[in-house]
Amino acid sequence: MALKEFFNREEWSPYLAGGLAGVLLALSVLVTGKFLGASTSFVRVAGMLERLFWPQKVAQNAYFMKKAPVVEWQVVMVLGILVGALVSSRMSGDFRFTLVPPLWEERFGFTPLRRALVAFVGGCILLFGARLAGGCPSGHGISGVSQLALSSIVAMVGFVVGGVLVARALYAGRW
Amino acid sequence: MLLVAGLITGIIFGFLLQKSKVLRYDKQLGALIFEDFTIFKFMFSAISVAMVLLYAMHDLGWIHFHIKPTHLVANLLGGLIFGVGWALVGYCPGTSVGAVGEGRMDAFFGILGMLLGAALYAEAYPVFKGTLLSWFSFGKVTVPQLLGVNHWIVVAVMVAIMGVLCLWFEAMGK
């Protein structure tokens, strides 16, 4: 029963979980040839939604020709992340419906509308940047850096520098 | 079959992300304001293990690499833009979906924004193709290829750098 207790535990060391994620990536590449990534799936899903209203426009867009609006391996994998997080948080009793993260509340108070708006705007900027850079912390960060790709290491530096500058401005009151 | 493999891979990945708490806004922002380096511990461990396994399997001829092409200006500028958005939303694309899975509903608005960002990029792409994406383009190049050294030397240096950073995080108790 020790194993069951381990899987129900609320928190695993990030070194252990990260190491296992590395094994998962290697196994995935060995078995299916697929590298972990996430941001391309947002393009595919955006294309599927946009196609409902403007099918002509999507069909003629050069980027949607490159990243066709279809459900493929990565789109299903990204949905799997939701399922895996749901299962894990349910098992440990860690699942909570919340609108405002604790750190945000400490700094900006309980402001769910403001939080939703900033998350929306931030998400929009983030994905635009990810596609220009060619990937996100999964595709560039984990998959790309572990192959020692120059593009991925450059993008990763950009992620951290951009993130640190804005985060330190947002939470400037903490020093 | 490939879709089933994708679902299983995603479930395991999501499980590991949730268990290590890296899905949390507090952990992501915590790293960016240097208060809690959990996400970097997770990332560096994943990269180190994957790097050794992938290069070993590649040497054995078991796998093919999938290197993203280098366009220096686009990689760096896109990376910086990503960073700005990341600090605002507090989730990256993969973790935003996982955060919704553990009930953090602010991540849902982040996902809606990401879908809009993807659609806007598709509109901008034809303009970038002949400009940003063609400047300083070097194709699918890796650091060992660029330096002209054996890849295991670079792997060892990278693992050492990430290992030292993790020791430093632990020494600071963050």
Interface residues (C-beta under 8 A of the other chain):
Chain A: R9 E11 W12 S13 P14 Y15 L16 A17 G18 G19 L20 A21 G22 V23 L24 L25 A26 S28 V29 L30 V31 T32 G33 K34 F35 L36 A38 S39 S41 F42 V43 V45 A46 G47 L49 E50 N61 A62 Y63 F64 V71 E72 W73 Q74 V75 V76 M77 V78 L79 G80 I81 L82 V83 G84 A85 L86 V87 S88 S89 S92 D94 F95 R96 F97 T98 L99 V100 P101 P102 L103 W104 P112 R115 A116 L117 V118 A119 F120 V121 G122 G123 C124 I125 L126 L127 F128 G129 A130 R131 L132 A133 G134 G135 C136 P137 S138 G139 H140 G141 I142 S143 G144 V145 S146 Q147 L148 A149 L150 S151 S152 I153 V154 A155 M156 V157 G158 F159 V160 V161 G162 G163 V164 L165 V166 A167 R168 L170 Y171 R174
Chain B: L2 L3 A5 G6 L7 I8 T9 G10 I11 I12 F13 G14 F15 L16 L17 Q18 K19 S20 K21 V22 L23 R24 Y25 D26 L29 G30 L32 I33 F34 E35 T38 I39 K41 F42 M43 F44 S45 A46 I47 S48 V49 A50 M51 L53 L54 M57 W62 I63 H64 F65 H66 I67 K68 P69 T70 H71 L72 A74 N75 L76 L77 G78 G79 L80 I81 F82 G83 V84 G85 W86 A87 L88 V89 G90 Y91 C92 P93 G94 S96 V97 G98 A99 V100 G101 E102 G103 R104 M105 D106 A107 F109 G110 I111 L112 G113 M114 L115 L116 G117 A118 A119 L120 Y121 A122 E123 A124 Y125 P126 F128 K129 L132 F138 K140 V141 T142 V143 P144 L146 H151 V154 V155 M158 C166
